[in-house]
């Protein structure tokens, strides 16, 4: 009987940790060819979004409504931001303002 209880507790712990790891996954936005890809990304609140510059020239990431700003990112450099509140957040490249994207955060 004790063995069954220990096994059940161990399985519950694995299931809980697996669910927590799944919920904490990061999302990625690529910066390539003077565009953010995907242009619109939908994530759950608490998701860390990583912006990675694949262009040969520097870019940065600037939030409009939600105030965040990366430094200039050279090729293959990245910037991460945790979107912890629901809403729609437009951002752009401060060096090339025609480059725009949006993060939609759900509860």
ABEGO torsion letter per residue (X at the ends): XAAAAAAAAAAAAAAAAAAAAAAABBBBBBBBGGBBOBABBBBBBGBBBBBBBABABBBBBBBAABBBBBBBBBBGBBBBBBBABBEBBBBBBAABAABBBBBBBBX
